[in-house]
Amino acid sequence: MAKAEKVVRKNMRLRQDLIDQAKDILGTKTETETVEQALELVAFRKEVSEGIRRIAGSHSMRDIFAEEAEV
């Protein structure tokens, strides 16, 4: 975690195959670490997307992340 933030316990139903795949891709040791890193990547993706939009200014851009989500 980037800063000292409140940690809470959650009880969720998640697909084990996706957890295993993410764990392999991220190289994490625990499922908790895997979920935390995946959530951090989602937040980072938003920051990158917003930064690109600011840099692009008035240039036309399309959201490739939204297109990937539709597939």
Backbone as a ProteinNet text record, in pm:
[ID]
protein_1_A
[PRIMARY]
MAKAEKVVRKNMRLRQDLIDQAKDILGTKTETETVEQALELVAFRKEVSEGIRRIAGSHSMRDIFAEEAEV
[TERTIARY]
82.9	0	87.6	45.1	123.1	131.2	24.9	24	-45.7	-29.5	-91	-242.2	-307.9	-452.9	-516.2	-641	-715.6	-729.1	-698.2	-713.5	-838.7	-925.3	-1049.1	-1057.7	-1126.6	-1146	-1268.4	-1256.6	-1366.5	-1390.2	-1514.8	-1551.4	-1616.9	-1547.5	-1596.9	-1596.3	-1682.7	-1683.6	-1615.5	-1497.8	-1419.1	-1386	-1367.2	-1330.2	-1185.2	-1164.3	-1030.3	-937.3	-989.4	-903.6	-847.3	-926.6	-877.8	-776.2	-799.1	-702.1	-569.6	-575.2	-453.1	-379.9	-454.8	-394.3	-328.3	-398.2	-342.6	-219.6	-224.6	-112.1	11.7	-5.8	105.9	160.2	71.2	111.6	183.8	129.4	185.9	304.7	318.8	428.6	410.6	286.2	257	253.7	270.8	275.4	140.2	61.9	-66.8	-182.1	-299.7	-418	-450.1	-428.8	-452.5	-361.2	-233.2	-138.1	-178.5	-228.1	-271.9	-387.5	-488.6	-605.3	-564.7	-479.8	-435.4	-360.3	-268.4	-193	-283.7	-379.5	-472.8	-554.5	-599.5	-674.8	-586.8	-460.5	-367.4	-345.7	-340.9	-324.9	-445.2	-563.8	-684.5	-678.7	-640.6	-629.9	-521.5	-409.3	-300.2	-344	-418.2	-467.1	-551.6	-634	-715.5	-626.8	-524	-432.1	-362.8	-317.3	-249.7	-345.2	-466.3	-565.6	-596.5	-613.5	-640.7	-521.3	-400.6	-280.3	-266.7	-295.3	-288.1	-390.5	-510	-613.8	-570.1	-506.6	-459.2	-350.2	-258.2	-148.9	-202.1	-298.5	-351.5	-426	-478.5	-550.9	-670.9	-672.3	-788.8	-781.5	-674.3	-662.3	-764.6	-814.8	-913.2	-844.2	-897.3	-843.4	-958.7	-930.5	-1032.7	-984.9	-1076.8	-1047.2	-1031.8	-907.5	-884.2	-916.5	-909.3	-942.7	-1091	-1174.5	-1318.2	-1346.4	-1273.2	-1292	-1252.4	-1143.6	-1100.3	-1203.9	-1266.1	-1365.6	-1488.8	-1517.9	-1635.4	-1613.1	-1489.6	-1458.3	-1489
-118	0	124.7	223.4	344.6	426.9	435.7	513.9	435	478.9	408.3	425.5	327.8	333.8	224.4	244.3	148.7	16.6	-90.4	-224.2	-286	-337.9	-399.1	-543	-623.7	-763.7	-772.5	-848.8	-866.7	-1015.6	-1049.8	-1186.1	-1181	-1233.3	-1223.6	-1359.9	-1370.6	-1489.3	-1449.7	-1506.7	-1474.2	-1601.9	-1587.6	-1703.8	-1741.3	-1864	-1910.7	-1911.7	-1943.4	-1946	-1807.3	-1702.5	-1566.2	-1524.8	-1565.9	-1537.5	-1605.6	-1732.2	-1806.5	-1743.5	-1703.4	-1641	-1508.2	-1426.1	-1297.3	-1318.4	-1417.7	-1448.3	-1484.8	-1564.4	-1601.2	-1479.6	-1398.9	-1281.2	-1180	-1155.2	-1053.8	-1104.9	-1235.7	-1293.1	-1273.7	-1272.2	-1252.1	-1385.6	-1378.8	-1500.5	-1537.9	-1437.2	-1465.2	-1411.9	-1463.5	-1415.9	-1271.9	-1236.6	-1098.6	-1002.8	-1037.3	-954.2	-943.7	-1051.4	-1053	-956.4	-964.1	-876.4	-730.9	-703.4	-565.7	-510	-588.3	-540.1	-520.3	-609.5	-594.2	-465.9	-436.2	-313.1	-190	-198.3	-87.5	-63.4	-170.1	-155.5	-86.6	-116.7	-50.8	98.5	133.6	275	344.5	276.5	333.7	354.6	259.7	272.1	397.9	426.7	548.2	672.3	674.2	788.1	809.1	700.7	709.8	763.7	711	754.2	902.9	948.1	1090.2	1176.2	1129.4	1203.1	1216	1109	1111.9	1209.6	1208.9	1302.9	1448.1	1475.7	1612.3	1651.6	1560.1	1588.2	1605.6	1523.6	1526.4	1655.8	1718.5	1843.9	1825.9	1898.5	1896.7	1787.1	1709.6	1602.1	1492.6	1434.1	1327.9	1199.3	1138.2	1011.4	916	788.7	689.7	607.8	559.5	484.8	336.9	291.5	151.3	58	108.8	24.6	-10.1	84.7	58.8	-42.8	-31.9	-126.3	-266.6	-280.8	-412.1	-472.8	-389.9	-438.6	-492.9	-440.8	-484.8	-619.1	-658	-782.4	-902.2
0	0	0	-74.3	-91.6	36.2	109.2	232.7	341.4	464.9	577.1	570.9	516.1	501.7	585.6	616.2	696.7	621	689.3	632.7	693.9	608.5	655.4	607	682.3	645.7	555.1	446	351.6	329.5	309.9	276.8	139.2	37.5	-100.1	-167.5	-265.2	-350.5	-480.7	-506.2	-625	-700.2	-829.7	-911.8	-884.1	-838.4	-803.5	-923.9	-1042.4	-1160.8	-1191.2	-1167.8	-1191.3	-1085.4	-961.9	-856	-888.6	-928	-961.5	-1079.3	-1181.2	-1298.8	-1260.8	-1184.9	-1141.8	-1053.9	-968.6	-879.9	-961	-1064.3	-1152.6	-1226.6	-1280.8	-1358.4	-1270.2	-1151.2	-1062.5	-981.3	-972.7	-894.7	-744.6	-700.9	-559.4	-486.4	-354.4	-274.3	-214.6	-178.8	-113.7	-197.6	-170.6	-241.6	-202.8	-77.1	-33.5	-108.9	-116.7	-190.4	-337.4	-392.6	-532.3	-554.8	-470.3	-484.9	-464.7	-364.7	-341	-462	-518	-634	-754.6	-772.9	-884.9	-869.5	-748.6	-724.1	-744	-701.6	-723	-872.3	-951.1	-1096.2	-1159.1	-1110.7	-1161.6	-1131.5	-1008.8	-971.1	-1053.4	-1075.7	-1155.1	-1299.5	-1353.3	-1491.1	-1506.5	-1406.8	-1410.2	-1409.2	-1324.7	-1318.8	-1452.9	-1514.6	-1644.4	-1749.6	-1752.2	-1849.8	-1834.7	-1710.8	-1687.2	-1727.2	-1699.3	-1737.2	-1887.6	-1957.8	-2104.5	-2159.6	-2103.5	-2149.9	-2128.7	-2014.1	-1988.3	-2087.7	-2115.1	-2208.6	-2349.7	-2386.6	-2522.7	-2552.1	-2449	-2469.6	-2559.2	-2667.8	-2755.9	-2861.9	-2862	-2960.8	-2932.1	-3035.3	-3021	-2976	-2870.6	-2821.1	-2796.8	-2808.1	-2775.6	-2655.7	-2577.6	-2456.2	-2491	-2506.1	-2542.2	-2426.5	-2302.7	-2188.6	-2189.7	-2226.7	-2234.9	-2345.2	-2455.9	-2566.3	-2523.5	-2446.2	-2398.6	-2305	-2223	-2127.4	-2198.4	-2316.6	-2391.6	-2458.8	-2480.1	-2551.4	-2467.9
[MASK]
+++++++++++++++++++++++++++++++++++++++++++++++++++++++++++++++++++++++

